[in-house]
């Protein structure tokens, strides 16, 4: 057996066998130990990936937050909207209108300022809302973009159903006969006055709702009516566009209007130049004819003839 000079029994350090000699309890030599920096990065390595993911999420949230912050202001969003339009963004596929009653769909679409097929970022939400608010029967409205392709319009309408004339005073009234606030003959109220039916007389405001509903069921008659006049707080007369007066029976207005619509369809009754039509009797109709014009006086030449 050869003698190993590293083991001479005089120095304990030289009696230590080399690392990897089958003694796992012995420490490695100094030259094989990792540095402190390497040990530090080895311990922190498991935290690097979550940190990168967190930074990415925060970046996305920051960009999205900035986008919605700019979108909330027309002044800040206008430049961004112009860029989005140039990039041919998503198009409008649906326009949803909620709360519409007296306001027509055509009026709302015109005030919106865009239509199906146009870019969803190609119009100003604030400007559209302002235009819709200006419509005669709209109290207030909201306009929203619902991505990717829908515009939603929510409308709260004013509630007038008629114009009530009482002793020379005109006012908008609701179904309960109460005056609608913010009266005046300018702006939106002026347009509402022109488009709503006119009811006249004492008590006409409280009884108008039933009569207007009955008249709305006969559109061919409604198109000819300019005013509903309350007579003696009991019944109604109607004034047509050509000046004809229709006398309606007390408590049977709906049936009389249905008869009138039938007569209009069969004999063009409402187009005849007569002073009045009396429908107060359930089994007959009385048409009052205009008196014939007086005969013209004879001419001087006719008087000279023998």
Backbone bond lengths (Angstrom), bond angles and torsions (degrees), N, CA, C in turn:
res aa  C-N    CA-C-N  psi(-1)  N-CA   C-N-CA  omega(-1)  CA-C   N-CA-C  phi
1 X - - - 1.466 - - 1.495 108.56 -
2 X 1.365 114.08 130.42 1.458 118.95 -177.46 1.511 109.62 -77.73
3 X 1.302 114.48 148.86 1.465 120.93 179.59 1.502 109.88 -89.04
4 X 1.316 113.60 130.06 1.469 119.95 176.60 1.510 107.87 -93.53
5 X 1.347 118.15 118.63 1.464 119.75 -175.59 1.521 112.33 -66.70
6 X 1.351 118.99 -15.37 1.463 119.39 -179.65 1.519 111.25 -74.10
7 X 1.329 118.24 -16.63 1.473 121.49 -179.76 1.536 108.22 -117.52
8 X 1.312 115.35 90.75 1.468 118.87 178.51 1.514 112.75 -113.07
9 X 1.362 116.99 -0.37 1.450 121.19 175.89 1.495 114.01 80.89
10 X 1.374 119.45 -5.19 1.462 120.04 -176.85 1.524 111.90 -94.58
11 X 1.314 118.23 -29.19 1.477 120.62 -176.78 1.526 107.88 -120.97
12 X 1.353 116.97 119.35 1.482 118.16 -177.24 1.525 111.99 -60.97
13 X 1.383 115.34 -33.39 1.462 116.36 -178.36 1.519 112.02 -64.91
14 X 1.366 115.92 -31.22 1.462 119.15 -179.50 1.512 112.17 -81.14
15 X 1.366 116.31 -9.50 1.467 119.37 177.12 1.542 112.40 -85.93
16 X 1.375 115.82 -0.16 1.485 119.68 -178.97 1.512 109.30 -83.74
17 X 1.305 117.96 121.73 1.471 120.20 179.71 1.516 110.54 -66.00
18 X 1.295 118.41 158.06 1.478 121.47 179.46 1.527 111.71 -62.82
19 X 1.400 114.04 155.77 1.482 119.66 -179.13 1.522 109.65 -63.37
20 X 1.324 115.33 137.01 1.460 120.31 -177.49 1.487 113.01 89.72
21 X 1.345 117.81 18.63 1.464 120.63 -177.78 1.508 112.31 -90.93
22 X 1.407 117.43 14.65 1.449 118.90 -179.60 1.503 112.22 98.88
23 X 1.366 119.26 5.72 1.475 123.04 178.78 1.529 108.69 -112.35
24 X 1.342 118.45 85.58 1.473 119.83 -176.04 1.515 113.15 -66.87
25 X 1.338 118.56 -14.95 1.469 120.41 -179.28 1.513 112.04 -82.49
26 X 1.315 119.12 -3.57 1.448 121.61 -178.41 1.522 110.05 -92.83
27 X 1.342 121.44 136.83 1.483 123.55 -179.03 1.511 109.97 -70.15
28 X 1.356 119.09 157.07 1.462 123.05 176.89 1.505 110.44 -74.94
29 X 1.279 116.55 168.93 1.443 121.48 176.63 1.521 110.33 -70.11
30 X 1.300 118.56 158.57 1.469 123.77 -175.20 1.527 112.13 -60.15
31 X 1.321 116.95 -36.71 1.458 120.32 -177.34 1.517 113.97 -67.94
32 X 1.362 119.36 -18.28 1.456 122.01 -179.06 1.525 113.58 -93.92
33 X 1.317 122.28 -3.59 1.465 125.10 -177.08 1.535 109.96 -80.26
34 X 1.403 119.44 136.05 1.477 121.43 177.96 1.516 110.37 -69.58
35 X 1.335 115.26 155.85 1.462 119.76 -180.00 1.527 110.47 -74.39
36 X 1.351 114.84 166.48 1.469 119.40 179.22 1.525 111.81 -64.59
37 X 1.329 118.00 -38.56 1.467 120.67 179.70 1.521 111.22 -63.61
38 X 1.346 114.40 -39.76 1.454 117.92 179.36 1.522 111.47 -66.71
39 X 1.323 115.18 -40.19 1.469 118.63 176.05 1.518 111.40 -62.74
40 X 1.341 117.45 -37.70 1.466 121.58 -179.70 1.527 111.15 -64.61
41 X 1.350 116.96 -48.74 1.450 120.27 179.35 1.515 112.00 -65.71
42 X 1.319 115.70 -31.95 1.464 118.07 177.25 1.525 110.67 -64.80
43 X 1.340 117.17 -38.64 1.472 120.41 178.94 1.534 111.15 -71.15
44 X 1.371 118.25 -33.70 1.457 121.61 -175.99 1.527 113.50 -87.10
45 X 1.319 117.09 -6.82 1.454 120.15 -174.91 1.526 112.26 -61.12
46 X 1.316 116.19 -35.14 1.470 119.03 -177.81 1.534 112.46 -70.70
47 X 1.343 118.22 -13.33 1.460 121.50 -179.72 1.523 112.86 -96.36
48 X 1.341 118.14 -9.99 1.457 120.68 -174.11 1.527 110.96 -69.04
49 X 1.323 117.67 -47.41 1.462 120.30 -176.81 1.529 112.45 -62.53
50 X 1.349 120.78 -48.36 1.480 118.68 175.68 1.509 113.11 -58.52
51 X 1.331 117.00 -35.34 1.465 119.33 179.21 1.522 111.39 -65.15
52 X 1.341 116.96 -40.93 1.463 120.73 179.00 1.527 110.63 -64.13
53 X 1.338 117.09 -43.57 1.466 121.05 178.53 1.522 111.29 -62.01
54 X 1.342 116.31 -42.38 1.466 120.64 179.51 1.518 111.54 -62.49
55 X 1.320 117.21 -43.01 1.455 120.84 178.72 1.525 111.61 -63.78
56 X 1.341 116.73 -37.99 1.457 120.02 177.98 1.521 112.37 -64.01
57 X 1.344 116.31 -44.52 1.468 120.69 178.76 1.515 110.82 -62.68
58 X 1.356 116.00 -43.74 1.463 119.63 178.67 1.526 111.26 -61.67
59 X 1.303 117.41 -37.15 1.459 120.45 178.11 1.518 112.05 -65.01
60 X 1.343 116.25 -43.49 1.465 119.97 178.34 1.521 110.87 -62.64
61 X 1.348 116.75 -43.88 1.458 120.48 178.66 1.514 111.89 -62.51
62 X 1.322 116.24 -38.48 1.467 119.67 179.73 1.525 111.04 -65.02
63 X 1.343 116.54 -43.84 1.462 119.65 179.02 1.530 110.68 -65.23
64 X 1.356 117.23 -43.48 1.454 119.81 178.60 1.513 112.59 -64.50
65 X 1.340 116.33 -40.33 1.461 119.62 177.94 1.512 112.00 -62.98
66 X 1.320 116.94 -39.98 1.458 120.30 178.19 1.523 111.25 -65.22
67 X 1.338 116.30 -37.97 1.466 120.41 179.53 1.525 110.61 -62.87
68 X 1.325 116.66 -49.25 1.467 119.36 -179.06 1.516 111.88 -69.04
69 X 1.326 117.87 -30.33 1.462 121.05 175.85 1.525 110.26 -64.89
70 X 1.325 116.81 -42.83 1.454 119.98 177.79 1.521 110.98 -69.74
71 X 1.336 117.35 -36.30 1.465 120.40 -178.45 1.522 112.08 -66.89
72 X 1.320 117.72 -24.36 1.464 121.11 -179.30 1.511 112.32 -73.18
73 X 1.311 118.70 -18.26 1.463 122.75 -179.15 1.514 109.22 -117.51
74 X 1.330 115.96 125.60 1.455 119.52 -179.98 1.522 110.98 -62.85
75 X 1.322 117.93 -37.34 1.460 121.19 -177.77 1.516 111.05 -66.06
76 X 1.337 116.85 -42.81 1.473 119.71 -179.83 1.519 112.15 -76.84
77 X 1.367 115.61 -29.91 1.454 118.93 -173.71 1.523 112.71 -84.71
78 X 1.337 118.15 -20.52 1.466 120.73 -175.73 1.535 112.79 -56.44
79 X 1.356 119.29 -48.78 1.476 117.69 178.14 1.516 113.52 -61.92
80 X 1.345 116.18 -39.84 1.461 119.69 179.56 1.516 110.35 -66.82
81 X 1.339 117.70 -39.41 1.455 120.48 179.13 1.521 110.82 -62.89
82 X 1.335 117.04 -40.49 1.463 119.94 178.90 1.526 111.42 -61.19
83 X 1.344 116.18 -40.06 1.464 118.95 177.98 1.521 111.36 -66.45
84 X 1.334 116.21 -39.84 1.460 119.65 -179.88 1.528 111.19 -65.54
85 X 1.347 116.57 -37.79 1.454 119.73 178.42 1.525 110.54 -64.35
86 X 1.332 116.80 -41.09 1.461 120.54 178.71 1.524 111.65 -64.31
87 X 1.318 116.69 -27.62 1.468 120.71 179.64 1.531 112.12 -84.62
88 X 1.353 117.88 6.75 1.463 122.62 -179.42 1.529 110.92 53.50
89 X 1.342 115.51 70.76 1.464 119.13 -178.07 1.520 111.84 -77.35
90 X 1.305 115.80 -165.83 1.458 121.66 -179.23 1.525 110.70 -63.24
91 X 1.314 116.03 147.93 1.457 121.75 -178.62 1.517 111.14 -100.38
92 X 1.331 115.61 157.72 1.465 121.97 177.48 1.528 108.29 -76.15
93 X 1.317 115.93 125.78 1.461 121.74 177.27 1.524 111.89 -110.73
94 X 1.336 116.89 -24.96 1.466 120.49 -176.33 1.524 109.39 -140.39
95 X 1.332 116.73 139.03 1.465 123.46 170.87 1.526 106.81 -123.41
96 X 1.321 116.36 113.48 1.464 122.24 -176.73 1.517 109.02 -105.92
97 X 1.341 116.94 127.23 1.461 122.80 -179.27 1.519 108.40 -116.81
98 X 1.317 116.40 121.59 1.463 122.26 179.34 1.528 109.91 -113.97
99 X 1.338 116.44 138.91 1.456 120.58 174.00 1.509 114.77 91.22
100 X 1.328 118.79 5.13 1.461 120.86 -177.42 1.519 110.66 -78.32
101 X 1.334 116.16 133.46 1.451 121.88 175.69 1.511 111.05 -136.37
102 X 1.311 116.31 -71.68 1.458 121.94 179.63 1.521 112.58 -79.96
103 X 1.305 117.04 -25.47 1.470 121.56 -178.83 1.521 109.71 -84.44
104 X 1.326 116.93 132.83 1.459 120.17 -178.29 1.530 110.53 -78.40
105 X 1.323 114.93 154.47 1.458 120.37 178.78 1.526 111.49 -64.80
106 X 1.347 116.02 -34.62 1.470 119.77 179.36 1.526 110.75 -64.23
107 X 1.321 117.34 -39.56 1.465 120.65 178.92 1.527 111.13 -63.52
108 X 1.337 116.21 -41.59 1.460 120.28 -178.57 1.528 110.28 -67.21
109 X 1.328 116.97 -43.95 1.466 120.14 -179.64 1.527 111.45 -63.65
110 X 1.325 116.49 -37.37 1.463 119.42 177.86 1.519 111.12 -66.99
111 X 1.348 116.58 -41.20 1.461 119.98 179.50 1.523 111.65 -70.27
112 X 1.327 117.56 -27.61 1.460 120.63 179.60 1.523 111.54 -60.93
113 X 1.308 117.28 -37.32 1.457 120.66 176.60 1.511 114.63 85.17
114 X 1.314 118.57 9.54 1.463 122.38 176.30 1.512 107.27 -152.34
115 X 1.322 116.71 179.31 1.458 120.18 -177.61 1.520 109.20 -156.51
116 X 1.316 115.11 173.52 1.463 121.56 179.38 1.534 109.64 -60.02
117 X 1.320 115.03 133.77 1.451 121.61 -178.27 1.504 113.90 102.40
118 X 1.336 117.55 -18.76 1.460 121.18 177.99 1.525 110.38 -84.63
119 X 1.344 118.17 159.71 1.472 120.45 178.75 1.525 111.17 -60.61
120 X 1.320 116.53 139.17 1.459 120.48 -177.14 1.523 111.96 -69.61
121 X 1.342 117.32 -21.48 1.460 120.66 175.96 1.528 111.90 -100.66
122 X 1.327 116.99 11.75 1.451 120.16 -175.15 1.520 114.98 -88.92
123 X 1.326 119.34 12.06 1.455 121.38 178.00 1.525 109.37 -142.48
124 X 1.314 115.08 161.18 1.459 121.54 -178.98 1.525 109.92 -91.55
125 X 1.326 116.58 121.47 1.466 121.06 178.73 1.529 110.50 -64.03
126 X 1.319 117.07 -42.85 1.464 120.26 -177.96 1.521 111.09 -66.24
127 X 1.324 117.28 -42.12 1.464 120.12 179.21 1.529 110.70 -65.69
128 X 1.331 117.21 -39.28 1.466 120.57 178.08 1.522 110.72 -63.76
129 X 1.321 116.75 -43.12 1.475 119.87 178.83 1.526 110.99 -62.10
130 X 1.319 117.42 -41.08 1.464 120.72 179.56 1.526 110.94 -62.58
131 X 1.330 116.97 -42.14 1.465 119.65 179.43 1.520 111.80 -66.86
132 X 1.330 117.55 -39.52 1.463 119.93 179.38 1.528 110.47 -68.61
133 X 1.330 117.45 -37.98 1.467 120.90 177.06 1.526 111.82 -59.16
134 X 1.334 116.91 -27.90 1.464 120.75 -176.60 1.526 113.10 -80.48
135 X 1.332 119.15 -6.90 1.458 121.00 179.26 1.529 110.04 -66.80
136 X 1.335 118.44 150.04 1.467 120.96 -168.70 1.517 115.42 -56.98
137 X 1.330 118.51 -41.01 1.455 119.94 -173.12 1.532 113.34 -101.37
138 X 1.314 117.82 5.42 1.468 121.52 -178.25 1.525 109.54 -91.23
139 X 1.335 115.61 125.90 1.464 120.03 174.24 1.530 109.75 -83.65
140 X 1.331 117.06 -50.58 1.467 121.13 173.20 1.528 108.33 -159.24
141 X 1.336 115.09 160.84 1.461 120.65 -175.63 1.514 110.01 -146.39
142 X 1.334 115.64 159.33 1.460 122.48 171.82 1.525 108.06 -127.42
143 X 1.330 115.65 145.24 1.466 122.23 177.46 1.518 107.68 -126.86
144 X 1.333 116.70 126.73 1.464 121.62 -175.11 1.521 110.08 -132.04
145 X 1.345 115.12 143.62 1.465 121.12 169.00 1.522 108.46 -92.95
146 X 1.302 117.30 123.98 1.457 122.49 174.34 1.526 107.37 -111.77
147 X 1.323 114.51 105.64 1.448 118.85 -175.60 1.524 110.64 -66.35
148 X 1.337 118.03 145.17 1.471 124.90 12.58 1.525 115.17 -99.30
149 X 1.364 119.81 -10.22 1.462 118.11 -167.15 1.523 114.21 -148.12
150 X 1.333 119.08 22.75 1.465 121.15 -172.26 1.523 111.16 -128.17
151 X 1.328 115.80 137.32 1.465 123.02 171.76 1.526 107.27 -113.18
152 X 1.327 116.96 126.85 1.466 122.58 -177.63 1.522 108.71 -113.73
153 X 1.327 116.79 126.92 1.459 123.51 178.64 1.521 108.31 -116.79
154 X 1.313 116.92 121.68 1.463 122.61 177.37 1.522 108.44 -110.32
155 X 1.337 116.29 124.24 1.458 121.62 -174.44 1.524 109.92 -119.39
156 X 1.321 115.33 135.28 1.463 121.98 167.98 1.526 106.67 -112.85
157 X 1.330 115.53 113.41 1.455 119.86 -174.66 1.523 111.78 -91.45
158 X 1.319 114.17 154.06 1.444 119.48 165.76 1.524 107.46 -69.88
159 X 1.317 118.09 162.34 1.462 119.63 -169.21 1.523 115.08 -118.12
160 X 1.327 121.38 29.75 1.465 118.06 177.22 1.519 111.36 -74.18
161 X 1.327 116.56 146.54 1.462 121.08 175.60 1.517 111.74 -117.36
162 X 1.336 117.18 -15.98 1.463 119.69 -176.82 1.520 109.87 -160.78
163 X 1.336 114.09 166.87 1.460 122.22 170.78 1.529 107.07 -105.18
164 X 1.305 116.39 125.45 1.468 121.35 -178.53 1.520 109.54 -102.90
165 X 1.343 115.32 124.04 1.466 121.16 174.90 1.512 108.15 -103.35
166 X 1.302 115.80 117.22 1.463 121.48 -177.65 1.526 108.83 -134.33
167 X 1.344 115.27 108.41 1.463 121.67 179.26 1.540 111.36 52.93
168 X 1.318 115.01 45.63 1.454 120.15 175.99 1.515 115.20 82.67
169 X 1.328 117.79 -2.60 1.463 121.31 179.22 1.522 108.83 -103.13
170 X 1.345 116.67 131.64 1.462 122.45 -179.78 1.525 109.18 -107.79
171 X 1.327 115.94 136.39 1.467 120.08 177.85 1.518 109.43 -151.88
172 X 1.336 115.69 150.66 1.461 121.37 174.00 1.519 108.75 -80.60
173 X 1.333 116.24 139.50 1.465 120.32 179.77 1.520 109.56 -128.14
174 X 1.341 115.99 153.51 1.456 121.53 175.62 1.521 109.85 -96.61
175 X 1.334 116.80 -171.68 1.466 120.31 -175.29 1.515 112.41 -65.72
176 X 1.311 117.82 -25.10 1.467 120.37 178.20 1.522 112.01 -83.27
177 X 1.330 117.22 -1.97 1.453 120.17 -177.96 1.507 113.83 86.00
178 X 1.320 117.07 5.94 1.462 121.02 -179.16 1.527 109.97 -86.88
179 X 1.318 115.62 148.46 1.450 120.35 178.66 1.524 110.19 -70.58
180 X 1.320 115.53 135.96 1.461 121.40 175.46 1.522 107.81 -79.56
181 X 1.339 119.19 132.43 1.469 120.61 -176.93 1.523 112.99 -66.57
182 X 1.333 114.56 172.86 1.468 123.42 179.55 1.529 110.94 62.31
183 X 1.304 114.84 54.07 1.456 119.62 -179.24 1.523 111.03 -78.54
184 X 1.300 115.22 169.60 1.457 121.70 179.90 1.506 110.06 147.59
185 X 1.305 117.34 155.18 1.456 122.12 -176.97 1.519 111.74 -101.21
186 X 1.308 117.09 30.22 1.459 121.03 177.05 1.520 109.23 -126.84
187 X 1.323 115.94 159.54 1.460 121.10 173.81 1.508 112.62 63.23
188 X 1.338 115.52 -133.98 1.452 121.64 -174.15 1.524 112.31 -64.34
189 X 1.340 118.73 -36.73 1.456 120.77 179.95 1.530 111.37 -64.18
190 X 1.327 116.97 -36.72 1.459 119.65 179.68 1.526 110.64 -62.35
191 X 1.342 117.64 -41.60 1.457 120.53 178.18 1.521 110.98 -67.04
192 X 1.333 117.49 -38.67 1.460 120.65 178.47 1.525 110.73 -64.82
193 X 1.343 117.49 -38.21 1.451 120.74 179.22 1.524 111.12 -60.38
194 X 1.321 116.65 -37.43 1.454 119.99 -176.86 1.520 112.84 -74.57
195 X 1.299 118.19 -23.47 1.460 121.56 -172.23 1.518 114.09 -103.18
196 X 1.309 118.77 -15.99 1.458 121.21 -177.95 1.522 110.54 -94.82
197 X 1.348 117.43 153.17 1.469 119.72 177.21 1.524 111.02 -66.68
198 X 1.329 114.49 152.21 1.462 121.71 179.93 1.524 109.20 -101.52
199 X 1.334 116.83 127.51 1.465 121.92 174.14 1.519 107.51 -116.83
200 X 1.333 114.68 139.06 1.460 120.34 -170.46 1.517 109.49 -129.41
201 X 1.355 115.62 138.09 1.456 120.76 169.78 1.510 114.00 114.12
202 X 1.340 114.25 166.19 1.461 120.97 177.84 1.522 110.15 -63.38
203 X 1.335 116.91 131.54 1.453 121.81 178.70 1.509 114.31 77.59
204 X 1.320 118.10 -1.47 1.468 119.96 -179.70 1.522 111.06 -65.74
205 X 1.333 117.65 -30.39 1.470 120.38 -178.02 1.523 111.93 -65.42
206 X 1.331 117.28 -43.16 1.468 119.82 -176.73 1.520 112.85 -76.80
207 X 1.326 118.66 -22.08 1.465 121.73 -178.75 1.523 112.49 -101.90
208 X 1.335 117.86 0.78 1.462 120.28 -171.90 1.522 113.20 -69.58
209 X 1.325 118.70 -35.08 1.464 120.84 -172.33 1.524 112.03 -59.46
210 X 1.344 116.78 -46.64 1.464 119.44 -179.40 1.512 111.03 -63.51
211 X 1.316 116.83 -42.58 1.456 120.01 -177.33 1.523 111.29 -67.63
212 X 1.318 117.37 -39.73 1.466 120.59 179.53 1.522 110.66 -66.42
213 X 1.335 117.30 -38.35 1.468 120.04 176.56 1.527 111.05 -64.02
214 X 1.338 117.08 -42.31 1.468 120.37 179.01 1.518 110.72 -65.24
215 X 1.311 117.43 -38.39 1.463 120.99 179.45 1.531 111.05 -69.61
216 X 1.342 116.93 -36.33 1.466 120.54 179.43 1.525 111.60 -65.36
217 X 1.330 117.36 -24.61 1.465 120.68 177.92 1.523 112.15 -73.32
218 X 1.340 118.09 -12.53 1.469 122.59 178.48 1.527 108.47 -124.40
219 X 1.318 118.46 76.58 1.472 120.60 -173.53 1.519 113.98 -60.97
220 X 1.346 118.00 -30.26 1.463 119.35 -179.74 1.523 110.35 -66.00
221 X 1.323 117.59 -31.45 1.461 121.42 176.41 1.530 109.69 -80.41
222 X 1.307 116.97 -43.00 1.464 121.05 -177.83 1.520 111.75 -58.00
223 X 1.314 117.41 -35.31 1.463 120.39 -178.11 1.521 112.58 -65.39
224 X 1.345 117.54 -17.83 1.457 121.26 -178.63 1.533 112.73 -99.22
225 X 1.318 117.69 -10.15 1.464 121.43 -171.94 1.524 110.34 -89.90
226 X 1.315 115.96 134.62 1.462 121.26 175.71 1.520 112.72 -110.03
227 X 1.342 118.72 -23.31 1.470 120.27 -177.62 1.521 110.16 -156.31
228 X 1.318 115.38 147.65 1.456 124.09 172.64 1.526 107.58 -114.52
229 X 1.319 116.53 124.41 1.462 120.98 -173.89 1.524 108.65 -114.91
230 X 1.326 115.57 124.43 1.464 121.47 178.82 1.526 108.85 -83.37
231 X 1.343 115.13 125.92 1.463 120.69 -175.76 1.525 108.72 -111.69
232 X 1.341 114.93 116.22 1.458 120.22 174.92 1.515 114.43 58.76
233 X 1.327 117.92 25.92 1.474 122.63 -179.04 1.526 112.15 56.00
234 X 1.355 116.03 24.99 1.463 119.08 -176.93 1.524 112.80 -125.59
235 X 1.317 117.23 -44.06 1.460 120.33 -173.12 1.520 108.81 -141.59
236 X 1.385 114.95 -178.11 1.460 120.75 -174.62 1.531 111.05 -124.06
237 X 1.315 115.13 146.97 1.457 123.85 162.06 1.527 107.87 -113.85
238 X 1.335 116.00 149.83 1.457 120.87 176.15 1.522 109.28 -117.97
239 X 1.323 116.20 140.18 1.453 121.95 174.86 1.519 108.59 -108.28
240 X 1.347 116.06 126.34 1.463 121.09 -179.29 1.525 110.23 -90.88
241 X 1.318 115.50 172.47 1.460 121.29 -176.48 1.533 112.28 -63.10
242 X 1.327 117.03 -33.47 1.461 119.59 -178.86 1.519 112.82 -88.17
243 X 1.344 116.87 5.18 1.457 120.52 177.44 1.511 114.51 98.38
244 X 1.315 119.13 -6.21 1.457 121.70 179.52 1.529 110.72 -66.99
245 X 1.338 116.34 139.98 1.459 121.93 177.16 1.523 109.47 -105.29
246 X 1.327 116.16 130.01 1.469 122.50 176.90 1.516 107.54 -106.21
247 X 1.333 117.30 121.97 1.460 122.12 178.63 1.521 108.57 -94.54
248 X 1.327 117.73 118.49 1.465 122.95 -176.52 1.527 110.29 -102.09
249 X 1.340 117.02 150.30 1.475 119.96 -179.94 1.521 111.87 -77.36
250 X 1.293 115.95 153.66 1.463 121.37 178.69 1.524 110.22 -72.78
251 X 1.340 117.38 125.19 1.458 122.60 176.00 1.509 115.07 78.16
252 X 1.332 119.27 -1.05 1.466 121.72 -179.75 1.530 109.94 -131.02
253 X 1.309 116.12 37.54 1.467 119.95 -176.61 1.516 112.72 -64.82
254 X 1.329 117.70 -41.65 1.464 120.81 -176.59 1.530 111.08 -62.62
255 X 1.347 117.08 -43.51 1.468 120.02 179.24 1.518 110.88 -65.88
256 X 1.338 117.34 -39.05 1.460 120.13 179.69 1.522 111.24 -66.07
257 X 1.310 117.75 -38.50 1.464 120.73 178.00 1.521 111.10 -66.46
258 X 1.336 117.59 -36.46 1.465 120.38 176.93 1.526 110.55 -64.73
259 X 1.334 117.41 -40.71 1.474 120.82 175.91 1.522 110.53 -62.37
260 X 1.319 115.63 -42.51 1.461 119.84 -178.72 1.525 111.03 -63.00
261 X 1.340 117.09 -39.12 1.462 120.56 177.58 1.524 111.04 -64.25
262 X 1.334 117.64 -37.01 1.462 120.89 177.23 1.528 111.08 -65.35
263 X 1.340 116.26 -43.17 1.467 119.69 179.10 1.531 111.38 -64.06
264 X 1.321 116.27 -36.88 1.453 119.72 178.72 1.525 110.39 -66.01
265 X 1.329 116.71 -38.50 1.454 119.50 179.35 1.508 113.46 -70.19
266 X 1.322 117.87 -32.32 1.464 120.99 -174.88 1.527 113.65 -93.21
267 X 1.348 117.15 -33.84 1.476 118.93 -174.14 1.525 114.08 -133.75
268 X 1.333 117.80 11.12 1.466 121.46 -179.80 1.534 110.47 52.31
269 X 1.309 115.56 47.93 1.450 120.35 -173.87 1.519 112.72 -63.31
270 X 1.331 117.41 -40.44 1.460 120.77 -174.68 1.521 112.61 -72.02
271 X 1.326 117.42 -9.57 1.461 120.90 179.63 1.524 112.40 -96.94
272 X 1.315 117.05 2.00 1.454 119.77 -179.11 1.531 110.07 -87.30
273 X 1.308 117.35 138.96 1.470 120.04 -178.70 1.531 111.48 -80.99
274 X 1.320 115.40 79.31 1.468 120.25 178.62 1.525 108.06 -119.62
275 X 1.334 117.40 151.04 1.470 119.75 -179.27 1.522 113.51 -67.23
276 X 1.351 117.80 -40.31 1.462 119.34 -175.43 1.516 110.46 -157.54
277 X 1.343 114.27 155.93 1.456 123.21 175.27 1.518 107.07 -130.85
278 X 1.336 116.12 122.09 1.459 121.83 -175.21 1.524 109.41 -101.72
279 X 1.349 116.11 115.21 1.473 121.63 179.02 1.531 111.57 -111.41
280 X 1.303 117.96 19.92 1.468 119.50 -174.76 1.528 112.97 -73.37
281 X 1.304 117.97 -19.79 1.459 120.92 176.40 1.527 108.92 -94.15
282 X 1.340 117.94 131.70 1.469 119.31 -173.86 1.528 114.01 -70.35
283 X 1.341 118.57 -21.59 1.470 120.21 -174.15 1.519 113.17 -108.35
284 X 1.322 118.40 6.08 1.457 119.09 -179.12 1.526 110.53 -155.98
285 X 1.298 114.08 165.51 1.457 121.60 176.41 1.518 108.19 -130.71
286 X 1.316 115.62 133.99 1.459 120.66 -179.20 1.523 107.84 -112.67
287 X 1.331 115.57 121.23 1.460 121.71 178.09 1.525 108.26 -106.78
288 X 1.289 117.04 120.18 1.459 121.92 179.41 1.524 108.14 -90.59
289 X 1.306 115.25 117.98 1.454 120.90 -179.60 1.531 109.78 -85.08
290 X 1.290 114.77 151.24 1.465 119.56 175.22 1.521 109.08 -70.06
291 X 1.316 118.11 141.50 1.474 119.38 178.67 1.515 110.36 -63.59
292 X 1.322 116.39 146.08 1.475 118.74 179.89 1.523 110.32 -65.26
293 X 1.283 117.00 148.47 1.472 118.88 178.47 1.516 111.15 -65.87
294 X 1.326 118.01 147.23 1.474 120.06 179.09 1.513 110.54 -64.70
295 X 1.358 115.62 149.86 1.475 117.66 -179.98 1.513 110.32 -64.55
296 X 1.296 114.29 143.06 1.459 119.62 179.72 1.521 109.98 -71.41
297 X 1.319 117.66 142.80 1.476 119.60 179.71 1.522 110.49 -65.15
298 X 1.308 116.87 148.54 1.476 119.59 179.88 1.505 111.86 -64.06
299 X 1.273 116.12 148.45 1.454 122.27 -179.94 1.518 109.11 -78.08
300 X 1.326 118.02 157.68 1.487 119.76 178.26 1.520 112.90 -59.17
301 X 1.320 118.26 -35.67 1.466 120.02 179.47 1.498 112.00 -64.05
302 X 1.362 115.10 -38.31 1.470 119.08 179.69 1.508 110.79 -67.05
303 X 1.362 118.87 -34.80 1.440 121.42 179.66 1.526 112.14 -68.59
304 X 1.335 119.34 -29.10 1.458 122.79 -178.59 1.524 112.72 -76.62
305 X 1.332 116.75 -20.85 1.444 118.88 -178.04 1.533 109.87 -69.16
306 X 1.339 118.59 139.58 1.464 121.29 179.35 1.518 111.86 -69.80
